[in-house]
Amino acid sequence: MTDTNANMRKLRDLQEEFLDTCVKGEEATDQGHSTFLRLSELADEIATIHEEEAAEFRRLAGLALDGAMFPKR
């Protein structure tokens, strides 16, 4: 089970850093290499959080469906 609140806070922080990196990338002196590298890392972290949350919601959906299909008597 994931800590959704912690994941959402981390996701917000990562997205803010992503946007800040985009803005700072326009001022980069290395032709944007470090900026693109960091954006790639951030995007991967963001995607991982979304995948974890999606898996948790699929698990919960399965439990709900089991409860609906096979109610306890």
C-alpha positions in Angstrom: 0.0 0.0 0.0 1.4 3.4 -0.9 1.4 6.6 1.2 -0.8 8.6 -1.2 -0.4 11.9 0.7 3.4 11.6 0.7 3.4 10.7 -3.0 1.2 13.7 -3.8 3.5 16.1 -1.9 6.5 14.6 -3.6 4.8 14.8 -7.0 4.0 18.5 -6.4 7.6 19.2 -5.4 8.9 17.4 -8.5 6.5 19.2 -10.8 7.6 22.6 -9.3 11.3 21.6 -9.8 10.5 20.5 -13.3 9.0 23.9 -14.2 11.8 25.8 -12.4 14.3 23.7 -14.4 12.6 24.6 -17.6 12.8 28.3 -16.8 16.5 28.1 -15.8 17.3 26.0 -18.8 16.8 29.0 -21.0 19.8 30.6 -19.3 22.0 27.5 -19.4 25.5 27.9 -20.7 26.1 24.2 -21.6 23.6 24.2 -24.4 21.0 22.8 -22.1 22.7 19.4 -21.5 22.4 19.5 -17.7 18.9 20.9 -18.0 17.7 18.1 -20.3 19.4 15.5 -18.1 17.6 16.8 -14.9 14.3 17.1 -16.8 14.7 13.4 -17.8 15.4 12.4 -14.2 12.4 14.4 -12.9 10.1 13.0 -15.6 11.1 9.5 -14.6 10.4 10.1 -10.9 7.1 11.7 -11.7 6.1 8.7 -14.0 7.1 6.2 -11.2 4.8 7.9 -8.7 1.9 7.9 -11.2 2.6 4.2 -11.9 2.6 3.3 -8.1 -0.6 5.2 -7.6 -2.3 3.6 -10.6 -1.3 0.2 -9.3 -2.8 1.0 -5.9 -6.1 2.2 -7.5 -6.3 -1.0 -9.6 -5.8 -3.1 -6.5 -8.5 -1.2 -4.7 -10.8 -1.5 -7.8 -10.3 -5.2 -7.7 -11.2 -5.4 -4.1 -14.3 -3.4 -4.7 -15.3 -5.6 -7.6 -14.7 -8.7 -5.5 -17.0 -7.3 -2.8 -19.7 -6.5 -5.3 -19.5 -9.9 -7.1 -19.1 -12.0 -4.1 -20.8 -10.3 -1.1 -20.3 -11.9 2.3 -23.5 -13.4 3.7 
